[in-house]
């Protein structure tokens, strides 16, 4: 049942375009006690159908700049190949720390961005 709940909430975040892996990967590591590499592999498999549905809805709502998306996708292919190689080569602890630092940096950025918006409005 826990995996269904994790999948559901990750799907909501994925559909919004925020990145369900930010919820899915830590939840899998904590709830299932699996390695970082395995959690990331599950996330990639999970991403395919959830991204397809979200893409369909975003295309329907005309909220995608196709030219920009295609450019980013093409540029992302070699990055994905390098990242996959690194994820398989790095130890679980190092990979987990890199992921944690990334999530922390995004969180700090969002906090300061939110504070800046409140300070400017006053």
N, CA, C and O atoms as a printed pandas DataFrame, in Angstrom:
     atom_number atom_name residue_name chain_id  residue_number  x_coord  y_coord  z_coord
0              1         N          UNK        A               1    0.822   -1.200    0.000
1              2        CA          UNK        A               1    0.000    0.000    0.000
2              3         C          UNK        A               1    0.866    1.264    0.000
3              4         O          UNK        A               1    0.524    2.267   -0.625
4              5         N          UNK        A               2    2.000    1.192    0.717
5              6        CA          UNK        A               2    2.890    2.347    0.789
6              7         C          UNK        A               2    3.415    2.717   -0.595
7              8         O          UNK        A               2    3.513    3.900   -0.920
8              9         N          UNK        A               3    3.751    1.726   -1.411
9             10        CA          UNK        A               3    4.243    2.017   -2.763
10            11         C          UNK        A               3    3.170    2.683   -3.618
11            12         O          UNK        A               3    3.486    3.520   -4.463
12            13         N          UNK        A               4    1.922    2.326   -3.410
13            14        CA          UNK        A               4    0.832    2.969   -4.158
14            15         C          UNK        A               4    0.732    4.444   -3.772
15            16         O          UNK        A               4    0.561    5.307   -4.634
16            17         N          UNK        A               5    0.839    4.727   -2.484
17            18        CA          UNK        A               5    0.784    6.114   -2.014
18            19         C          UNK        A               5    1.974    6.906   -2.537
19            20         O          UNK        A               5    1.815    8.034   -3.004
20            21         N          UNK        A               6    3.164    6.322   -2.461
21            22        CA          UNK        A               6    4.369    6.986   -2.973
22            23         C          UNK        A               6    4.215    7.258   -4.469
23            24         O          UNK        A               6    4.497    8.362   -4.934
24            25         N          UNK        A               7    3.770    6.256   -5.217
25            26        CA          UNK        A               7    3.576    6.419   -6.661
26            27         C          UNK        A               7    2.556    7.484   -6.995
27            28         O          UNK        A               7    2.748    8.257   -7.933
28            29         N          UNK        A               8    1.467    7.533   -6.233
29            30        CA          UNK        A               8    0.409    8.511   -6.479
30            31         C          UNK        A               8    0.923    9.943   -6.292
31            32         O          UNK        A               8    0.743   10.791   -7.166
32            33         N          UNK        A               9    1.559   10.204   -5.154
33            34        CA          UNK        A               9    2.037   11.564   -4.895
34            35         C          UNK        A               9    3.203   11.950   -5.818
35            36         O          UNK        A               9    3.314   13.110   -6.215
36            37         N          UNK        A              10    4.054   11.006   -6.156
37            38        CA          UNK        A              10    5.105   11.284   -7.134
38            39         C          UNK        A              10    4.503   11.597   -8.495
39            40         O          UNK        A              10    5.017   12.446   -9.224
40            41         N          UNK        A              11    3.415   10.914   -8.840
41            42        CA          UNK        A              11    2.724   11.180  -10.104
42            43         C          UNK        A              11    2.159   12.583  -10.160
43            44         O          UNK        A              11    2.225   13.243  -11.198
44            45         N          UNK        A              12    1.603   13.044   -9.046
45            46        CA          UNK        A              12    1.079   14.417   -9.015
46            47         C          UNK        A              12    2.213   15.407   -9.289
47            48         O          UNK        A              12    2.071   16.314  -10.108
48            49         N          UNK        A              13    3.321   15.226   -8.605
49            50        CA          UNK        A              13    4.471   16.134   -8.787
50            51         C          UNK        A              13    5.023   16.015  -10.205
51            52         O          UNK        A              13    5.393   17.021  -10.811
52            53         N          UNK        A              14    5.080   14.801  -10.735
53            54        CA          UNK        A              14    5.555   14.604  -12.116
54            55         C          UNK        A              14    4.648   15.302  -13.109
55            56         O          UNK        A              14    5.121   15.963  -14.033
56            57         N          UNK        A              15    3.349   15.159  -12.922
57            58        CA          UNK        A              15    2.383   15.778  -13.832
58            59         C          UNK        A              15    2.476   17.287  -13.833
59            60         O          UNK        A              15    2.184   17.933  -14.840
60            61         N          UNK        A              16    2.882   17.850  -12.713
61            62        CA          UNK        A              16    3.042   19.298  -12.624
62            63         C          UNK        A              16    4.337   19.756  -13.285
63            64         O          UNK        A              16    4.545   20.953  -13.483
64            65         N          UNK        A              17    5.210   18.808  -13.627
65            66        CA          UNK        A              17    6.475   19.156  -14.258
66            67         C          UNK        A              17    7.561   19.518  -13.267
67            68         O          UNK        A              17    8.590   20.074  -13.649
68            69         N          UNK        A              18    7.346   19.212  -12.007
69            70        CA          UNK        A              18    8.308   19.573  -10.971
70            71         C          UNK        A              18    9.393   18.509  -10.832
71            72         O          UNK        A              18   10.543   18.836  -10.539
72            73         N          UNK        A              19    9.053   17.280  -11.032
73            74        CA          UNK        A              19   10.017   16.190  -10.916
74            75         C          UNK        A              19    9.640   15.248   -9.797
75            76         O          UNK        A              19   10.002   15.467   -8.641
76            77         N          UNK        A              20    8.924   14.217  -10.135
77            78        CA          UNK        A              20    8.476   13.254   -9.142
78            79         C          UNK        A              20    9.601   12.496   -8.475
79            80         O          UNK        A              20    9.423   11.947   -7.387
80            81         N          UNK        A              21   10.774   12.458   -9.121
81            82        CA          UNK        A              21   11.921   11.772   -8.544
82            83         C          UNK        A              21   12.371   12.389   -7.237
83            84         O          UNK        A              21   12.979   11.717   -6.404
84            85         N          UNK        A              22   12.077   13.664   -7.055
85            86        CA          UNK        A              22   12.440   14.336   -5.807
86            87         C          UNK        A              22   11.693   13.715   -4.626
87            88         O          UNK        A              22   12.173   13.765   -3.494
88            89         N          UNK        A              23   10.537   13.139   -4.881
89            90        CA          UNK        A              23    9.782   12.432   -3.844
90            91         C          UNK        A              23   10.038   10.935   -3.946
91            92         O          UNK        A              23   10.264   10.267   -2.937
92            93         N          UNK        A              24   10.000   10.418   -5.157
93            94        CA          UNK        A              24   10.066    8.980   -5.368
94            95         C          UNK        A              24   11.381    8.377   -4.879
95            96         O          UNK        A              24   11.361    7.365   -4.177
96            97         N          UNK        A              25   12.501    8.961   -5.225
97            98        CA          UNK        A              25   13.796    8.370   -4.875
98            99         C          UNK        A              25   14.005    8.317   -3.364
99           100         O          UNK        A              25   14.297    7.243   -2.838
100          101         N          UNK        A              26   13.867    9.445   -2.638
101          102        CA          UNK        A              26   14.036    9.334   -1.179
102          103         C          UNK        A              26   13.019    8.395   -0.530
103          104         O          UNK        A              26   13.355    7.668    0.406
104          105         N          UNK        A              27   11.783    8.406   -1.019
105          106        CA          UNK        A              27   10.758    7.531   -0.444
106          107         C          UNK        A              27   11.113    6.063   -0.650
107          108         O          UNK        A              27   10.939    5.252    0.260
108          109         N          UNK        A              28   11.603    5.717   -1.819
109          110        CA          UNK        A              28   11.993    4.331   -2.072
110          111         C          UNK        A              28   13.173    3.918   -1.197
111          112         O          UNK        A              28   13.210    2.807   -0.670
112          113         N          UNK        A              29   14.128    4.818   -1.051
113          114        CA          UNK        A              29   15.298    4.505   -0.225
114          115         C          UNK        A              29   14.886    4.296    1.228
115          116         O          UNK        A              29   15.334    3.349    1.874
116          117         N          UNK        A              30   14.034    5.177    1.738
117          118        CA          UNK        A              30   13.624    5.079    3.137
118          119         C          UNK        A              30   12.617    3.957    3.383
119          120         O          UNK        A              30   12.744    3.216    4.357
120          121         N          UNK        A              31   11.623    3.828    2.514
121          122        CA          UNK        A              31   10.551    2.847    2.730
122          123         C          UNK        A              31   10.961    1.430    2.335
123          124         O          UNK        A              31   10.592    0.461    2.998
124          125         N          UNK        A              32   11.720    1.319    1.260
125          126        CA          UNK        A              32   12.078   -0.011    0.740
126          127         C          UNK        A              32   13.501   -0.426    1.092
127          128         O          UNK        A              32   13.892   -1.573    0.874
128          129         N          UNK        A              33   14.277    0.515    1.638
129          130        CA          UNK        A              33   15.667    0.246    2.025
130          131         C          UNK        A              33   16.487   -0.318    0.857
131          132         O          UNK        A              33   17.198   -1.314    0.995
132          133         N          UNK        A              34   16.364    0.353   -0.302
133          134        CA          UNK        A              34   17.106   -0.076   -1.491
134          135         C          UNK        A              34   18.232    0.924   -1.770
135          136         O          UNK        A              34   18.266    2.012   -1.195
136          137         N          UNK        A              35   19.132    0.546   -2.643
137          138        CA          UNK        A              35   20.272    1.402   -2.951
138          139         C          UNK        A              35   19.845    2.620   -3.777
139          140         O          UNK        A              35   18.785    2.635   -4.403
140          141         N          UNK        A              36   20.695    3.622   -3.754
141          142        CA          UNK        A              36   20.449    4.840   -4.538
142          143         C          UNK        A              36   20.349    4.502   -6.021
143          144         O          UNK        A              36   19.460    5.000   -6.712
144          145         N          UNK        A              37   21.261    3.651   -6.518
145          146        CA          UNK        A              37   21.240    3.284   -7.933
146          147         C          UNK        A              37   19.934    2.587   -8.304
147          148         O          UNK        A              37   19.366    2.874   -9.357
148          149         N          UNK        A              38   19.454    1.689   -7.472
149          150        CA          UNK        A              38   18.208    0.974   -7.754
150          151         C          UNK        A              38   17.024    1.934   -7.742
151          152         O          UNK        A              38   16.145    1.860   -8.601
152          153         N          UNK        A              39   17.009    2.838   -6.758
153          154        CA          UNK        A              39   15.920    3.822   -6.680
154          155         C          UNK        A              39   15.910    4.712   -7.919
155          156         O          UNK        A              39   14.844    5.033   -8.444
156          157         N          UNK        A              40   17.079    5.109   -8.382
157          158        CA          UNK        A              40   17.153    5.946   -9.580
158          159         C          UNK        A              40   16.723    5.166  -10.819
159          160         O          UNK        A              40   16.084    5.725  -11.710
160          161         N          UNK        A              41   17.064    3.895  -10.883
161          162        CA          UNK        A              41   16.613    3.072  -12.002
162          163         C          UNK        A              41   15.106    2.902  -12.014
163          164         O          UNK        A              41   14.475    2.976  -13.069
164          165         N          UNK        A              42   14.526    2.675  -10.836
165          166        CA          UNK        A              42   13.068    2.587  -10.735
166          167         C          UNK        A              42   12.446    3.909  -11.157
167          168         O          UNK        A              42   11.441    3.928  -11.866
168          169         N          UNK        A              43   13.047    5.024  -10.719
169          170        CA          UNK        A              43   12.537    6.346  -11.079
170          171         C          UNK        A              43   12.521    6.537  -12.599
171          172         O          UNK        A              43   11.564    7.091  -13.141
172          173         N          UNK        A              44   13.559    6.089  -13.281
173          174        CA          UNK        A              44   13.608    6.237  -14.741
174          175         C          UNK        A              44   12.510    5.412  -15.408
175          176         O          UNK        A              44   11.887    5.862  -16.369
176          177         N          UNK        A              45   12.278    4.215  -14.901
177          178        CA          UNK        A              45   11.213    3.371  -15.445
178          179         C          UNK        A              45    9.848    3.983  -15.159
179          180         O          UNK        A              45    8.967    3.974  -16.018
180          181         N          UNK        A              46    9.677    4.509  -13.967
181          182        CA          UNK        A              46    8.428    5.153  -13.541
182          183         C          UNK        A              46    8.154    6.409  -14.370
183          184         O          UNK        A              46    7.005    6.747  -14.658
184          185         N          UNK        A              47    9.234    7.087  -14.741
185          186        CA          UNK        A              47    9.138    8.354  -15.446
186          187         C          UNK        A              47    8.494    8.223  -16.831
187          188         O          UNK        A              47    7.780    9.127  -17.265
188          189         N          UNK        A              48    8.733    7.131  -17.511
189          190        CA          UNK        A              48    8.267    6.986  -18.898
190          191         C          UNK        A              48    6.744    7.130  -19.015
191          192         O          UNK        A              48    6.286    7.997  -19.760
192          193         N          UNK        A              49    5.937    6.317  -18.312
193          194        CA          UNK        A              49    4.480    6.477  -18.478
194          195         C          UNK        A              49    3.945    7.772  -17.864
195          196         O          UNK        A              49    3.023    8.375  -18.413
196          197         N          UNK        A              50    4.508    8.207  -16.739
197          198        CA          UNK        A              50    3.997    9.441  -16.134
198          199         C          UNK        A              50    4.326   10.645  -16.997
199          200         O          UNK        A              50    3.516   11.564  -17.117
200          201         N          UNK        A              51    5.508   10.649  -17.598
201          202        CA          UNK        A              51    5.879   11.755  -18.484
202          203         C          UNK        A              51    5.025   11.754  -19.744
203          204         O          UNK        A              51    4.666   12.818  -20.249
204          205         N          UNK        A              52    4.698   10.578  -20.253
205          206        CA          UNK        A              52    3.870   10.499  -21.465
206          207         C          UNK        A              52    2.498   11.120  -21.224
207          208         O          UNK        A              52    1.993   11.870  -22.059
208          209         N          UNK        A              53    1.905   10.804  -20.089
209          210        CA          UNK        A              53    0.582   11.364  -19.772
210          211         C          UNK        A              53    0.685   12.873  -19.564
211          212         O          UNK        A              53   -0.129   13.631  -20.092
212          213         N          UNK        A              54    1.682   13.309  -18.797
213          214        CA          UNK        A              54    1.859   14.746  -18.548
214          215         C          UNK        A              54    2.145   15.491  -19.850
215          216         O          UNK        A              54    1.644   16.598  -20.050
216          217         N          UNK        A              55    2.943   14.899  -20.733
217          218        CA          UNK        A              55    3.253   15.521  -22.015
218          219         C          UNK        A              55    1.986   15.698  -22.847
219          220         O          UNK        A              55    1.779   16.750  -23.453
220          221         N          UNK        A              56    1.152   14.686  -22.876
221          222        CA          UNK        A              56   -0.106   14.762  -23.621
222          223         C          UNK        A              56   -0.956   15.935  -23.128
223          224         O          UNK        A              56   -1.470   16.715  -23.929
224          225         N          UNK        A              57   -1.099   16.054  -21.810
225          226        CA          UNK        A              57   -1.917   17.131  -21.235
226          227         C          UNK        A              57   -1.297   18.493  -21.525
227          228         O          UNK        A              57   -2.009   19.430  -21.886
228          229         N          UNK        A              58    0.020   18.613  -21.373
229          230        CA          UNK        A              58    0.683   19.899  -21.631
230          231         C          UNK        A              58    0.619   20.283  -23.109
231          232         O          UNK        A              58    0.476   21.461  -23.436
232          233         N          UNK        A              59    0.722   19.298  -24.000
233          234        CA          UNK        A              59    0.564   19.583  -25.428
234          235         C          UNK        A              59   -0.863   20.043  -25.725
235          236         O          UNK        A              59   -1.071   20.986  -26.488
236          237         N          UNK        A              60   -1.829   19.382  -25.127
237          238        CA          UNK        A              60   -3.233   19.747  -25.303
238          239         C          UNK        A              60   -3.490   21.178  -24.831
239          240         O          UNK        A              60   -4.261   21.913  -25.448
240          241         N          UNK        A              61   -2.839   21.565  -23.734
241          242        CA          UNK        A              61   -3.004   22.913  -23.182
242          243         C          UNK        A              61   -2.100   23.952  -23.851
243          244         O          UNK        A              61   -2.089   25.122  -23.468
244          245         N          UNK        A              62   -1.339   23.500  -24.861
245          246        CA          UNK        A              62   -0.431   24.379  -25.605
246          247         C          UNK        A              62    0.538   25.110  -24.672
247          248         O          UNK        A              62    0.788   26.305  -24.829
248          249         N          UNK        A              63    1.073   24.375  -23.706
249          250        CA          UNK        A              63    2.006   24.971  -22.760
250          251         C          UNK        A              63    3.435   24.468  -22.957
251          252         O          UNK        A              63    4.220   24.416  -22.010
252          253         N          UNK        A              64    3.761   24.098  -24.192
253          254        CA          UNK        A              64    5.109   23.631  -24.512
254          255         C          UNK        A              64    5.630   24.413  -25.703
255          256         O          UNK        A              64    4.956   24.524  -26.727
256          257         N          UNK        A              65    6.828   24.952  -25.566
257          258        CA          UNK        A              65    7.520   25.565  -26.703
258          259         C          UNK        A              65    8.316   24.455  -27.372
259          260         O          UNK        A              65    9.407   24.104  -26.921
260          261         N          UNK        A              66    7.774   23.910  -28.437
261          262        CA          UNK        A              66    8.311   22.713  -29.070
262          263         C          UNK        A              66    9.764   22.877  -29.484
263          264         O          UNK        A              66   10.570   21.976  -29.249
264          265         N          UNK        A              67   10.119   23.996  -30.091
265          266        CA          UNK        A              67   11.493   24.202  -30.549
266          267         C          UNK        A              67   12.478   24.145  -29.382
267          268         O          UNK        A              67   13.522   23.499  -29.470
268          269         N          UNK        A              68   12.139   24.822  -28.299
269          270        CA          UNK        A              68   13.004   24.812  -27.119
270          271         C          UNK        A              68   13.084   23.404  -26.529
271          272         O          UNK        A              68   14.168   22.951  -26.160
272          273         N          UNK        A              69   11.950   22.707  -26.437
273          274        CA          UNK        A              69   11.921   21.362  -25.882
274          275         C          UNK        A              69   12.775   20.394  -26.711
275          276         O          UNK        A              69   13.494   19.563  -26.155
276          277         N          UNK        A              70   12.692   20.504  -28.037
277          278        CA          UNK        A              70   13.486   19.630  -28.901
278          279         C          UNK        A              70   14.978   19.921  -28.764
279          280         O          UNK        A              70   15.789   18.995  -28.733
280          281         N          UNK        A              71   15.345   21.196  -28.683
281          282        CA          UNK        A              71   16.746   21.567  -28.500
282          283         C          UNK        A              71   17.281   21.026  -27.179
283          284         O          UNK        A              71   18.367   20.449  -27.129
284          285         N          UNK        A              72   16.511   21.218  -26.113
285          286        CA          UNK        A              72   16.941   20.732  -24.802
286          287         C          UNK        A              72   17.035   19.209  -24.788
287          288         O          UNK        A              72   17.973   18.650  -24.219
288          289         N          UNK        A              73   16.068   18.537  -25.410
289          290        CA          UNK        A              73   16.098   17.079  -25.471
290          291         C          UNK        A              73   17.317   16.563  -26.206
291          292         O          UNK        A              73   17.960   15.614  -25.757
292          293         N          UNK        A              74   17.641   17.178  -27.331
293          294        CA          UNK        A              74   18.817   16.757  -28.099
294          295         C          UNK        A              74   20.097   17.004  -27.313
295          296         O          UNK        A              74   21.005   16.173  -27.316
296          297         N          UNK        A              75   20.166   18.147  -26.642
297          298        CA          UNK        A              75   21.357   18.458  -25.846
298          299         C          UNK        A              75   21.439   17.565  -24.607
299          300         O          UNK        A              75   22.529   17.293  -24.105
300          301         N          UNK        A              76   20.290   17.113  -24.120
301          302        CA          UNK        A              76   20.266   16.277  -22.933
302          303         C          UNK        A              76   20.678   14.839  -23.167
303          304         O          UNK        A              76   21.036   14.147  -22.213
304          305         N          UNK        A              77   20.640   14.362  -24.406
305          306        CA          UNK        A              77   20.990   12.968  -24.679
306          307         C          UNK        A              77   22.420   12.624  -24.267
307          308         O          UNK        A              77   22.619   11.636  -23.561
308          309         N          UNK        A              78   23.434   13.410  -24.684
309          310        CA          UNK        A              78   24.781   13.069  -24.219
310          311         C          UNK        A              78   24.934   13.253  -22.705
311          312         O          UNK        A              78   25.695   12.526  -22.067
312          313         N          UNK        A              79   24.222   14.213  -22.138
313          314        CA          UNK        A              79   24.255   14.391  -20.687
314          315         C          UNK        A              79   23.664   13.189  -19.968
315          316         O          UNK        A              79   24.180   12.767  -18.933
316          317         N          UNK        A              80   22.586   12.637  -20.511
317          318        CA          UNK        A              80   21.965   11.448  -19.918
318          319         C          UNK        A              80   22.907   10.247  -20.001
319          320         O          UNK        A              80   22.989    9.453  -19.064
320          321         N          UNK        A              81   23.614   10.117  -21.121
321          322        CA          UNK        A              81   24.568    9.013  -21.260
322          323         C          UNK        A              81   25.686    9.138  -20.227
323          324         O          UNK        A              81   26.055    8.156  -19.583
324          325         N          UNK        A              82   26.221   10.346  -20.072
325          326        CA          UNK        A              82   27.281   10.572  -19.085
326          327         C          UNK        A              82   26.760   10.359  -17.669
327          328         O          UNK        A              82   27.423    9.717  -16.855
328          329         N          UNK        A              83   25.579   10.893  -17.370
329          330        CA          UNK        A              83   25.005   10.733  -16.043
330          331         C          UNK        A              83   24.738    9.276  -15.695
331          332         O          UNK        A              83   24.967    8.857  -14.561
332          333         N          UNK        A              84   24.253    8.499  -16.663
333          334        CA          UNK        A              84   24.004    7.076  -16.435
334          335         C          UNK        A              84   25.301    6.343  -16.147
335          336         O          UNK        A              84   25.362    5.486  -15.265
336          337         N          UNK        A              85   26.336    6.688  -16.900
337          338        CA          UNK        A              85   27.653    6.077  -16.668
338          339         C          UNK        A              85   28.152    6.409  -15.266
339          340         O          UNK        A              85   28.622    5.532  -14.541
340          341         N          UNK        A              86   28.045    7.692  -14.890
341          342        CA          UNK        A              86   28.499    8.106  -13.563
342          343         C          UNK        A              86   27.700    7.432  -12.454
343          344         O          UNK        A              86   28.272    6.992  -11.457
344          345         N          UNK        A              87   26.381    7.349  -12.620
345          346        CA          UNK        A              87   25.534    6.727  -11.603
346          347         C          UNK        A              87   25.909    5.263  -11.387
347          348         O          UNK        A              87   25.845    4.762  -10.265
348          349         N          UNK        A              88   26.295    4.586  -12.450
349          350        CA          UNK        A              88   26.708    3.193  -12.333
350          351         C          UNK        A              88   28.118    3.037  -11.795
351          352         O          UNK        A              88   28.466    1.993  -11.243
352          353         N          UNK        A              89   28.935    4.076  -11.956
353          354        CA          UNK        A              89   30.334    4.005  -11.541
354          355         C          UNK        A              89   30.570    4.484  -10.116
355          356         O          UNK        A              89   31.465    3.988   -9.432
356          357         N          UNK        A              90   29.774    5.442   -9.670
357          358        CA          UNK        A              90   29.973    6.009   -8.343
358          359         C          UNK        A              90   29.414    5.074   -7.275
359          360         O          UNK        A              90   28.468    4.327   -7.524
360          361         N          UNK        A              91   29.995    5.123   -6.111
361          362        CA          UNK        A              91   29.494    4.330   -5.001
362          363         C          UNK        A              91   28.148    4.864   -4.531
363          364         O          UNK        A              91   27.809    6.026   -4.755
364          365         N          UNK        A              92   27.391    3.995   -3.876
365          366        CA          UNK        A              92   26.061    4.348   -3.403
366          367         C          UNK        A              92   26.094    5.562   -2.471
367          368         O          UNK        A              92   25.258    6.457   -2.594
368          369         N          UNK        A              93   27.050    5.600   -1.542
369          370        CA          UNK        A              93   27.130    6.710   -0.596
370          371         C          UNK        A              93   27.416    8.035   -1.289
371          372         O          UNK        A              93   26.818    9.057   -0.953
372          373         N          UNK        A              94   28.329    8.020   -2.255
373          374        CA          UNK        A              94   28.657    9.253   -2.985
374          375         C          UNK        A              94   27.458    9.719   -3.792
375          376         O          UNK        A              94   27.125   10.904   -3.788
376          377         N          UNK        A              95   26.817    8.804   -4.476
377          378        CA          UNK        A              95   25.651    9.147   -5.290
378          379         C          UNK        A              95   24.525    9.692   -4.422
379          380         O          UNK        A              95   23.849   10.645   -4.811
380          381         N          UNK        A              96   24.320    9.102   -3.260
381          382        CA          UNK        A              96   23.287    9.567   -2.339
382          383         C          UNK        A              96   23.600   10.978   -1.847
383          384         O          UNK        A              96   22.701   11.810   -1.729
384          385         N          UNK        A              97   24.860   11.244   -1.565
385          386        CA          UNK        A              97   25.247   12.585   -1.108
386          387         C          UNK        A              97   25.064   13.627   -2.207
387          388         O          UNK        A              97   24.589   14.732   -1.945
388          389         N          UNK        A              98   25.436   13.283   -3.419
389          390        CA          UNK        A              98   25.256   14.213   -4.541
390          391         C          UNK        A              98   23.774   14.539   -4.710
391          392         O          UNK        A              98   23.407   15.699   -4.895
392          393         N          UNK        A              99   22.928   13.515   -4.646
393          394        CA          UNK        A              99   21.481   13.717   -4.775
394          395         C          UNK        A              99   20.958   14.581   -3.627
395          396         O          UNK        A              99   20.146   15.481   -3.848
396          397         N          UNK        A             100   21.417   14.313   -2.412
397          398        CA          UNK        A             100   21.003   15.093   -1.256
398          399         C          UNK        A             100   21.424   16.553   -1.357
399          400         O          UNK        A             100   20.647   17.452   -1.033
400          401         N          UNK        A             101   22.648   16.786   -1.805
401          402        CA          UNK        A             101   23.130   18.163   -1.985
402          403         C          UNK        A             101   22.306   18.878   -3.049
403          404         O          UNK        A             101   21.986   20.058   -2.902
404          405         N          UNK        A             102   21.965   18.168   -4.118
405          406        CA          UNK        A             102   21.139   18.752   -5.166
406          407         C          UNK        A             102   19.773   19.162   -4.616
407          408         O          UNK        A             102   19.317   20.281   -4.853
408          409         N          UNK        A             103   19.123   18.261   -3.884
409          410        CA          UNK        A             103   17.809   18.582   -3.313
410          411         C          UNK        A             103   17.907   19.737   -2.318
411          412         O          UNK        A             103   17.034   20.605   -2.283
412          413         N          UNK        A             104   18.964   19.748   -1.514
413          414        CA          UNK        A             104   19.158   20.839   -0.557
414          415         C          UNK        A             104   19.353   22.171   -1.275
415          416         O          UNK        A             104   18.780   23.186   -0.877
416          417         N          UNK        A             105   20.157   22.167   -2.328
417          418        CA          UNK        A             105   20.398   23.398   -3.092
418          419         C          UNK        A             105   19.108   23.918   -3.721
419          420         O          UNK        A             105   18.844   25.120   -3.699
420          421         N          UNK        A             106   18.315   23.023   -4.274
421          422        CA          UNK        A             106   17.034   23.436   -4.867
422          423         C          UNK        A             106   16.117   24.003   -3.783
423          424         O          UNK        A             106   15.457   25.021   -3.992
424          425         N          UNK        A             107   16.080   23.345   -2.635
425          426        CA          UNK        A             107   15.254   23.825   -1.528
426          427         C          UNK        A             107   15.680   25.201   -1.039
427          428         O          UNK        A             107   14.836   26.070   -0.819
428          429         N          UNK        A             108   16.980   25.406   -0.869
429          430        CA          UNK        A             108   17.495   26.712   -0.429
430          431         C          UNK        A             108   17.167   27.781   -1.461
431          432         O          UNK        A             108   16.750   28.884   -1.108
432          433         N          UNK        A             109   17.355   27.455   -2.727
433          434        CA          UNK        A             109   17.035   28.405   -3.791
434          435         C          UNK        A             109   15.568   28.823   -3.725
435          436         O          UNK        A             109   15.248   30.008   -3.812
436          437         N          UNK        A             110   14.683   27.842   -3.570
437          438        CA          UNK        A             110   13.246   28.139   -3.537
438          439         C          UNK        A             110   12.872   28.973   -2.308
439          440         O          UNK        A             110   12.013   29.850   -2.401
440          441         N          UNK        A             111   13.502   28.714   -1.166
441          442        CA          UNK        A             111   13.226   29.508    0.033
442          443         C          UNK        A             111   13.626   30.959   -0.202
443          444         O          UNK        A             111   12.849   31.872    0.078
444          445         N          UNK        A             112   14.832   31.172   -0.714
445          446        CA          UNK        A             112   15.289   32.548   -0.944
446          447         C          UNK        A             112   14.499   33.238   -2.043
447          448         O          UNK        A             112   14.249   34.441   -1.974
448          449         N          UNK        A             113   14.111   32.484   -3.047
449          450        CA          UNK        A             113   13.271   33.048   -4.110
450          451         C          UNK        A             113   11.934   33.504   -3.538
451          452         O          UNK        A             113   11.441   34.577   -3.886
452          453         N          UNK        A             114   11.352   32.696   -2.666
453          454        CA          UNK        A             114   10.092   33.057   -2.023
454          455         C          UNK        A             114   10.244   34.254   -1.103
455          456         O          UNK        A             114    9.374   35.125   -1.071
456          457         N          UNK        A             115   11.342   34.311   -0.352
457          458        CA          UNK        A             115   11.582   35.446    0.531
458          459         C          UNK        A             115   11.803   36.730   -0.250
459          460         O          UNK        A             115   11.330   37.799    0.137
460          461         N          UNK        A             116   12.533   36.608   -1.361
461          462        CA          UNK        A             116   12.784   37.777   -2.202
462          463         C          UNK        A             116   11.483   38.350   -2.731
463          464         O          UNK        A             116   11.307   39.568   -2.765
464          465         N          UNK        A             117   10.568   37.481   -3.146
465          466        CA          UNK        A             117    9.273   37.914   -3.649
466          467         C          UNK        A             117    8.461   38.642   -2.588
467          468         O          UNK        A             117    7.753   39.598   -2.905
468          469         N          UNK        A             118    8.549   38.211   -1.341
469          470        CA          UNK        A             118    7.798   38.850   -0.262
470          471         C          UNK        A             118    8.437   40.180    0.121
471          472         O          UNK        A             118    7.730   41.133    0.449
472          473         N          UNK        A             119    9.746   40.255    0.085
473          474        CA          UNK        A             119   10.442   41.494    0.433
474          475         C          UNK        A             119   10.196   42.552   -0.626
475          476         O          UNK        A             119    9.971   43.715   -0.289
476          477         N          UNK        A             120   10.233   42.179   -1.892
477          478        CA          UNK        A             120   10.037   43.128   -2.989
478          479         C          UNK        A             120    8.606   43.661   -2.984
479          480         O          UNK        A             120    8.395   44.833   -3.295
480          481         N          UNK        A             121    7.612   42.827   -2.636
481          482        CA          UNK        A             121    6.210   43.241   -2.669
482          483         C          UNK        A             121    5.883   44.285   -1.595
483          484         O          UNK        A             121    4.960   45.081   -1.771
484          485         N          UNK        A             122    6.623   44.288   -0.500
485          486        CA          UNK        A             122    6.315   45.217    0.594
486          487         C          UNK        A             122    6.785   46.589    0.315
487          488         O          UNK        A             122    6.600   47.484    1.139
